[in-house]
Amino acid sequence: MKVLVTGAGGLLGREVVARLRESGHMVRAHDRSAPDPASADEVAGGDLLDGAGPAELLDGVDAVVHAAALPSPNAAPHDVVFTNNVRSTYLVLDAAGRAGVRRAVYVSSLSALGLAFSAHGTSAQRVPITEEHPYLGDDVYGLSKYLGETVAATAARRYGMTVVSLRFPFLGAGERLRDHLARVHQDPGYDRGSLWGWLDPRDAARAIDAALTAPLDGHPVINVAAPDTTALEPTAELLRRYHPTARFDAPLDGFTVPFDLARSRSLLAFTPLHTWRT
């Protein structure tokens, strides 16, 4: 299968390209600046919002992984974050549908719940958080990811394609993860908006690989995270301290992450391989 990967030069994109090639796929890697030619079978550069946009990138492509995005509300002025993330998602998925692509993976975020960057300290209504939990956001990044999922659902209906939205938490390994853990361990409240979720980028790439070939239809939204939190304190204790209004729909023993991961297991047959706890 030939796969277009947007955002291929980013933290996740690099892992996705490597994983897909290991799995035997041909990869066309795209980013604003063309990735290293040695990293993929084909590389391309340019702004997805300029000129012909993504249409010319889809020639001969069987599937798309749309990972390109500005990754936080502070990555650029808010109107730029919104326009870049939402419009690029529309252009990529609409062009994919018009080109007859049958499978796409949209890299969404657990920020699509509206909790992670909330300026008002919004709390989840219930835990573990399922994919049906309502959007509660007040920040532009969460809004852009929430709307990106709506774009994905629309493309799936319009073109009869399968678009899988994968909701990832904080992605980190090596020094990036160590720095993040140090902050959380010093002050657990630092990670309250993300509910102490995390995932190794290599595992995220494995989930994307699985989503390209799993027997799925329409627009499934799937939480994907490590099964344990970033914190040293038990999850239930953290939730009672930082999200006291959240209703417990199931026990959260030990360091269990407060996201429902049943779909990632049942639909993708996915289990993370990496943990920071030794």
C-alpha positions as CSV (number, residue, x, y, z in Angstrom):
1,M,0.0,0.0,0.0
2,K,1.2,3.5,-0.8
3,V,0.6,6.0,2.0
4,L,0.8,9.7,2.1
5,V,2.0,11.0,5.5
6,T,1.5,14.7,6.2
7,G,3.5,16.3,9.0
8,A,6.2,13.7,8.3
9,G,9.0,15.8,9.7
10,G,7.4,16.1,13.2
11,L,7.9,14.1,16.4
12,L,5.1,11.6,15.5
13,G,5.5,11.9,11.7
14,R,9.0,10.6,11.7
15,E,8.0,7.5,13.7
16,V,5.0,6.9,11.5
17,V,7.1,7.0,8.3
18,A,9.6,4.5,9.9
19,R,6.9,2.2,11.2
20,L,5.0,2.1,7.9
21,R,8.1,1.3,5.9
22,E,9.0,-1.5,8.3
23,S,5.5,-2.9,7.7
24,G,6.2,-3.0,4.0
25,H,4.2,0.1,2.9
26,M,5.5,2.6,0.4
27,V,5.6,6.1,2.0
28,R,5.3,9.5,0.4
29,A,6.4,11.8,3.2
30,H,5.3,15.5,3.2
31,D,6.0,18.5,5.4
32,R,6.4,22.2,4.9
33,S,10.1,21.5,4.3
34,A,10.6,18.3,2.5
35,P,11.9,15.5,4.8
36,D,15.2,13.8,4.3
37,P,15.0,11.9,1.0
38,A,16.6,8.9,2.7
39,S,13.7,8.7,5.2
40,A,11.0,7.7,2.8
41,D,10.3,6.2,-0.6
42,E,9.2,9.7,-1.8
43,V,9.3,13.1,-0.2
44,A,7.5,16.4,-0.9
45,G,7.5,19.8,0.7
46,G,5.2,22.8,0.7
47,D,2.3,24.4,2.6
48,L,-0.9,22.3,2.5
49,L,-2.8,25.6,2.4
50,D,-1.0,27.0,-0.7
51,G,-1.9,26.7,-4.4
52,A,-3.2,23.3,-5.4
53,G,-2.8,22.1,-1.8
54,P,-2.8,18.4,-1.2
55,A,-4.5,17.3,-4.5
56,E,-1.2,16.8,-6.3
57,L,0.2,14.8,-3.4
58,L,-2.4,12.1,-3.8
59,D,-1.5,10.8,-7.2
60,G,-1.2,7.0,-6.9
61,V,-1.9,7.0,-3.1
62,D,-3.9,4.3,-1.5
63,A,-4.2,5.7,2.0
64,V,-3.5,8.9,4.0
65,V,-2.2,9.7,7.5
66,H,-2.9,13.3,8.3
67,A,-0.5,14.2,11.1
68,A,0.3,17.8,10.2
69,A,-0.9,20.4,12.7
70,L,0.2,23.2,14.9
71,P,0.4,21.3,18.2
72,S,-0.9,23.7,20.8
73,P,-2.9,26.9,21.2
74,N,0.4,28.7,21.8
75,A,2.1,27.5,18.7
76,A,1.0,30.5,16.7
77,P,-1.7,33.3,17.0
78,H,-5.0,31.6,17.7
79,D,-6.6,32.4,14.3
80,V,-3.5,30.9,12.6
81,V,-3.8,27.7,14.8
82,F,-7.5,27.4,13.9
83,T,-7.1,28.1,10.2
84,N,-4.1,25.9,9.8
85,N,-5.4,22.9,11.6
86,V,-9.0,22.9,10.5
87,R,-8.5,24.0,6.8
88,S,-5.6,21.7,6.2
89,T,-7.7,18.7,7.5
90,Y,-10.5,19.7,5.2
91,L,-8.3,20.1,2.2
92,V,-6.4,16.8,2.8
93,L,-9.4,14.6,3.5
94,D,-11.6,16.2,0.8
95,A,-8.8,15.8,-1.8
96,A,-8.3,12.2,-0.6
97,G,-12.0,11.5,-1.1
98,R,-12.1,13.0,-4.5
99,A,-9.0,11.0,-5.5
100,G,-10.7,7.7,-4.5
101,V,-8.7,7.0,-1.4
102,R,-10.5,4.5,0.7
103,R,-8.7,4.8,4.0
104,A,-7.4,7.7,6.0
105,V,-6.2,8.2,9.5
106,Y,-6.7,11.6,11.1
107,V,-4.3,12.3,14.0
108,S,-6.6,13.8,16.5
109,S,-5.9,14.4,20.2
110,L,-7.5,13.8,23.6
111,S,-7.4,17.7,23.6
112,A,-10.5,17.3,21.5
113,L,-12.4,16.9,24.7
114,G,-11.5,20.5,25.6
115,L,-9.8,19.7,28.9
116,A,-6.1,19.8,28.3
117,F,-5.7,23.6,27.5
118,S,-8.8,24.9,29.2
119,A,-8.3,28.4,30.7
120,H,-11.0,27.7,33.3
121,G,-9.7,24.3,34.6
122,T,-12.6,22.4,33.1
123,S,-13.2,18.9,34.6
124,A,-14.4,15.7,32.9
125,Q,-18.0,14.9,33.6
126,R,-17.3,11.2,34.1
127,V,-14.4,8.8,34.1
128,P,-13.1,6.6,32.6
129,I,-13.5,9.0,29.7
130,T,-15.1,7.3,26.6
131,E,-15.1,8.6,23.1
132,E,-18.7,9.7,23.6
133,H,-17.8,12.2,26.4
134,P,-19.1,15.6,25.3
135,Y,-16.8,18.4,24.2
136,L,-16.2,21.0,26.9
137,G,-13.5,23.2,25.4
138,D,-12.7,26.9,25.6
139,D,-9.3,26.8,23.8
140,V,-8.5,27.1,20.1
141,Y,-6.4,23.9,19.8
142,G,-8.9,21.6,21.3
143,L,-11.6,23.3,19.2
144,S,-9.5,22.7,16.0
145,K,-9.1,19.0,16.8
146,Y,-12.8,18.6,17.7
147,L,-13.7,20.2,14.4
148,G,-11.1,18.1,12.6
149,E,-13.0,15.0,13.8
150,T,-16.2,16.6,12.4
151,V,-14.5,17.1,9.1
152,A,-13.3,13.5,9.1
153,A,-16.8,12.3,9.7
154,T,-18.1,14.4,6.9
155,A,-15.5,13.2,4.5
156,A,-16.3,9.6,5.4
157,R,-20.0,10.1,4.7
158,R,-19.6,12.2,1.5
159,Y,-17.1,9.8,-0.2
160,G,-17.9,6.5,1.4
161,M,-14.3,6.2,2.7
162,T,-13.1,5.1,6.1
163,V,-11.6,7.8,8.2
164,V,-10.2,6.8,11.6
165,S,-9.7,9.5,14.2
166,L,-7.1,8.5,16.8
167,R,-7.1,10.6,20.0
168,F,-3.6,10.7,21.4
169,P,-2.4,12.2,24.7
170,F,1.0,13.8,25.3
171,L,3.5,12.0,23.2
172,G,7.0,11.6,24.5
173,A,10.1,9.4,24.9
174,G,13.7,10.0,25.9
175,E,14.5,13.5,27.2
176,R,11.2,14.9,26.2
177,L,9.4,12.3,28.4
178,R,11.9,12.6,31.3
179,D,11.4,16.4,31.4
180,H,7.6,16.0,31.3
181,L,7.6,13.4,34.1
182,A,9.9,15.6,36.3
183,R,7.4,18.4,36.1
184,V,4.4,16.1,36.9
185,H,6.2,14.4,39.8
186,Q,7.1,17.8,41.3
187,D,3.5,19.1,40.8
188,P,0.8,16.7,39.7
189,G,-1.5,19.6,39.0
190,Y,0.7,20.5,36.1
191,D,-0.9,17.6,34.2
192,R,-4.4,17.9,35.5
193,G,-5.9,19.1,32.1
194,S,-4.4,16.1,30.3
195,L,-5.6,13.7,33.1
196,W,-2.0,12.4,33.4
197,G,-2.2,10.6,30.0
198,W,0.8,9.9,27.8
199,L,2.0,7.6,25.0
200,D,5.4,6.7,23.5
201,P,5.5,8.0,19.9
202,R,6.6,4.5,18.7
203,D,3.4,3.1,20.1
204,A,1.4,5.9,18.5
205,A,2.9,5.0,15.2
206,R,2.0,1.3,15.8
207,A,-1.6,2.4,16.4
208,I,-1.7,4.4,13.2
209,D,-0.3,1.4,11.3
210,A,-3.0,-0.8,12.7
211,A,-5.7,1.8,11.9
212,L,-4.7,1.7,8.2
213,T,-5.6,-2.0,7.8
214,A,-8.1,-2.9,10.6
215,P,-11.6,-3.9,9.4
216,L,-13.3,-0.6,10.1
217,D,-16.0,1.4,8.3
218,G,-17.2,5.0,8.5
219,H,-15.7,7.3,11.1
220,P,-14.6,5.5,14.3
221,V,-13.1,7.7,17.0
222,I,-10.6,5.8,19.2
223,N,-8.8,6.8,22.4
224,V,-5.2,5.6,22.3
225,A,-3.0,6.0,25.3
226,A,-0.6,4.1,27.6
227,P,-2.6,2.2,30.3
228,D,-0.8,3.9,33.1
229,T,-0.5,7.6,34.0
230,T,2.5,10.0,34.2
231,A,2.0,10.4,38.0
232,L,3.4,8.9,41.2
233,E,0.0,9.2,43.0
234,P,-2.9,6.8,42.5
235,T,-5.3,7.9,39.8
236,A,-8.4,7.9,42.0
237,E,-6.6,10.1,44.5
238,L,-5.6,12.6,41.8
239,L,-9.1,12.8,40.4
240,R,-10.7,13.4,43.8
241,R,-8.1,16.2,44.4
242,Y,-8.1,17.9,41.0
243,H,-11.4,16.9,39.4
244,P,-13.8,16.4,42.4
245,T,-16.9,16.7,40.3
246,A,-16.1,13.9,38.0
247,R,-18.4,10.9,38.3
248,F,-16.7,7.5,38.6
249,D,-18.4,5.0,36.2
250,A,-15.8,2.3,36.9
251,P,-13.0,1.8,39.4
252,L,-9.6,3.3,38.5
253,D,-7.2,1.1,40.5
254,G,-3.6,2.0,41.0
255,F,-2.1,4.2,38.2
256,T,-4.8,3.3,35.6
257,V,-5.1,6.1,33.1
258,P,-8.6,7.6,33.3
259,F,-9.5,7.1,29.6
260,D,-11.5,4.2,28.3
261,L,-9.1,2.2,26.0
262,A,-11.5,-0.6,25.1
263,R,-11.9,0.5,21.5
264,S,-8.2,0.6,20.8
265,R,-8.0,-3.0,22.1
266,S,-11.1,-4.3,20.3
267,L,-10.9,-2.4,17.0
268,L,-7.2,-2.1,16.5
269,A,-5.9,-5.1,18.6
270,F,-3.5,-2.5,20.0
271,T,-1.6,-2.7,23.2
272,P,1.2,-0.3,24.0
273,L,4.7,-1.8,24.4
274,H,6.5,1.0,26.2
275,T,6.3,2.2,29.8
276,W,8.3,4.6,31.9
277,R,7.7,2.6,35.1
278,T,10.4,0.0,35.8
